[in-house]
Amino acid sequence: MAARPSVLFAVSDLHVSHRDNRPVLDTIRPEGPEDWLLVAGDVAETIEDVEWALRQLRDRFAQVVWVPGNHELWSPRDRADVPRGEDRYLALVEMCRSLGVLTPEDDYPVWRGAGGPVTVAPLFLLYDYTWRPEGTSTPEEALAYAHKTGVVCSDEFLLDPSPYLSRQAWCAARVASTAARLAACDPDLSTVLVNHYPLVREPTRILHYPEFAQWCGTEHTADWHRRFRAAAVVYGHLHIPRVTVHDGVRFHEVSLGYPREWRARPAPPVLPHRIL
């Protein structure tokens, strides 16, 4: 009997620090022994919880690919014993490598299932406040507007950018280095781009609080799905699972979200999402 072809699945925003999300993790399983799983960030806030979740997923799937969300990068100000900023990110990378989970710091793998082969590119890009509210023209104005409305991302208090001077500077460095890596990929292969944040602003237009978009991405990736031959883009962060199409490319928002969010939907979450 012919071997069953591999499937490329994805999920994000598992937030397993919420007790009621932990049973959902047990439902995330492959259909066959060669299936891959893309994890687009926000697994949890502590390195220990991220490791607990990724270890289970790695035991089930042939390959797991992880990118960081903002929650993994949080470092409480009153905890001097936890790594911060880039050191925290690199600690997460080393933990993933100990599990056999691929990260944005590893060579991009090629998935060869039906619909492939494609280069799977895990990205870590952050945001730079360029998706500003209407009527604001600088990051300072955008942040002031958010504070006025009371809609301020917790990153402002918990996401330390050190050794960079700002989250914008860290984002700029990541965008530049990642673009160079993507440009060097095999030009004969399409890509699946995996990032915690959407690469284009359009998916944020339906946010109930549009000022939150400034913490959701950067204008510098607006053409990456075309420029880097994307067959699909995978992201999370918005907690609005759906598929949209931009320039003929499918963008998959694959989040679970918080219990209060997924319980309010008409049907229980069905995870993981099939990408290819």
CORFEN-V438523 format. One record per helix or strand of 3 or more residues. SS is the DSSP state (~ for helix, > for strand). FROM is the first residue (numbers start at 1). LEN is the number of residues. If there is no record, write none. Layout:
ss	from	len
SS	FROM	LEN
SS	FROM	LEN
//
This chain:
ss	from	len
>	8	5
~	19	7
>	36	4
~	47	14
>	63	4
~	71	3
~	85	15
>	109	3
>	118	5
~	139	11
~	155	4
~	167	17
>	190	5
~	202	5
~	210	6
~	219	3
~	224	4
>	230	6
>	242	5
>	249	5
~	259	4
//
